[in-house]
Amino acid sequence: MKHFYTDSLAASWMKKYHGVESQMAYRGKASEQTVYYIHPDSLPLLEPQDLDIIYRTNGFCQTVGVHIGFPKAKAQIEAGGCIIMRNGDAFMWPETE
């Protein structure tokens, strides 16, 4: 599964505040759509960390390590949930293909 951003601002935010490296690529012709694939070395940053805020599949937000344990947080992400905040900064969850 490949993780990517179609928004250059989201890719830049994630690099600046969370250290996520990405690689620009084009889908189809260069004028159609630019995507920013997350570098494989940065994929561990998508794993839940202590005190992350997770938006769960049931519509609730919970704090990892306080309201929800790591195994359940990881299961929620695999089921379609996402991290929305880390260390007080917004966390832009990538798209997947």
N, C-alpha and C positions, 0 to 999 in steps of 0.2 A: 504494500500500500504506500503510495506517495502522498506526502503532505505538501501543500503549497498555498500561496496567497495570490489573489488576482488584484489586490489593492497594494500599490507600491507604498502607500503611507503605513499600512498595517505591517508590511515587511520591514520598513525602516524603524517603526516603533519597537517591534520585537527585537531587532538588532540592537538598538540603542539601550533599551531598558532591561532586556532579558538575555542578551548575548546570542540570539538565534541567528545563525548564518544562513543565507539563502543564495541561490544561483538563479539568475534571470534566464528565461527561455521563452520561446515564442510558440504559440499553438497556431498551426496553419501559417498563413503569411504574417510577416512582421507587423503589419497594420491591423490584424484581427484581434489578437489578445496576447498580452504579455503576462506571463506567470512567473512567480518567484518560488522555486522549489526549495524546501528546507534541506540543507546539507545533512547527510547522514550522521555526521559528528554532533549535530545539534538535536537529533531526535530524542535523546534522554531528557532534554528540557521539557518535553511534553508529558513526562511522567509526573504524577502528583507529588508535591512536596509539602512538608509540614506548614500549616497555616495558609495554604492555598484556599481560595474560595472556589467551590465547584458548583456549577449549575447542573442539577441532576435531571434525569429524564422525567421525573414526576413533577417538575416545575419549581422545586424548592432549591434554595442555595444553602450550602453547608460548608463549614470550615474543616479542612482535613486535619486530623489529629485532635480536634476538639469535639466536633459533632459527628464525624464520620471517620472510621479507621482507614488505613491505607489499602487493605485488600478490597474493601467495599468501594472506596473512591476509584480505584483502578477498574473495577467491574463497571462502575457507572460510566466512566469514560469510554470503555469498550462498547457499552450499550448505546452510546450516542450523547452522553453528557460532555461537558467541557469545563476547563479551567477558565474562569473569567477574571481572576485577580491574583497577583502574586506580589508579596512584599509591598502592598499598598498601591501598586501600579496595575493598570488595565492589562489583561493578557488576551491578545487577539488569537483566538483559536483558528487554526488553519483549516482549509478545505482538504478533502482527500479524493483520490481517484483509484 
